[in-house]
């Protein structure tokens, strides 16, 4: 069984939060937790409840497997999460716009 690495869990959460352009304060508000607690999760200082994990998964659009173990489901969005996480920050906005145009075109 894999050991939980709270620092890596926090790093994955922080990367996805930044990818979605959420401030730590905004994410904490959406989760119903303090900004300090959100920071503690991201730095690996604290763990979280299953309820908070579930909310994070929904708010950040990533699976709990990815949050906990870094495993992605290469099906629906796993590859996108990985691609965006490797994208330079100054180019993410462009990539998001391209993706939005693509999705609009196929609807």
N, C-alpha and C positions, 0 to 999 in steps of 0.2 A: 504494500500500500504506500502511496506517495505521502511524504511529509508536507505539511503546509508551511510555506515560506511566506511569512507575513510581509516582508519587505518586497518580494516579487509581486505578491497580491496587490499591495499598495501601488507599486509602479504601474501595473496593468490598469488599475482603476484611474490613476492620475493621467496616464497617456490617453485613455479613452475620454476622460472628462475634457482634457485639453483639445482633443480631436473634435469634440462636439461644441467647443468654444463655451463651455460652462465654467463660470468662476467656481471656486471652492465654496464660496458663500451661497451661490445659487443652488449647487448640488446639495449642500447641507439643508437648505430650505426645502427642496423637493423631497428629501429623505425624511425630514422631520427630526433632524439631529443638529447638534451644535456644530459650528464651523471648526471648533477645536477637535471635536470627535472625528469629523471628516478628515482633518489634517492628521490625526493620530492613525487613522486607518491607512491613509496614503503613505505615511512614513513607516508603517509596519509596527508602530508602537502598540497598537491595540487590534484585536480581532473584532468581529461583528456577529450579531445574531443572524439566524436564518432569515428572519423577517427583513432585516436590513440588506442582507445578501440578495434576497429575492427582489427587493425594490431597486437595488443597484443594477441588477441584471436587466430589469425592464427599462429603467431610466437611461442606461448607457447603451442599450441595444446590443448587449453581449451575453453570452451564456454563462451560467454559474461555473461550468467546467473551465471556461476560459479564465474567469476571475480567479478561481482557486488553483488551477493547475497549468494554465497557459495553453490548454488544449483547445483547438478550434475545430468546428464542424465545417469542413471545406465546402459544404453544400451551399446553403442560402447566403450567408454573409461572412463566413469565416475568412475567406480570401480577401474580402474588402477591408475588414478590420485590420488584417495584417498589412495590406497595401497602404492603407491610410496611416498606419502607425510608422511606416518607413518613409513616408512622404515628408519632405522638408516643410517646416511650418509655414513658410512664406508661399508655398505652392498649394497648400491644402484647400484654401478658398477657391482656387481655380478648379481643382479636382472635384470639389463639391458641386460647383456650378455645372461642370460638364456632366456629372452624374445626374443632376436634377433635370437637365435638358434631355438626356437620354431616357430617363424614366417617363418624362412627360411625352416624349415621342412615341413610346411603345404602348401607352395607355389607350 
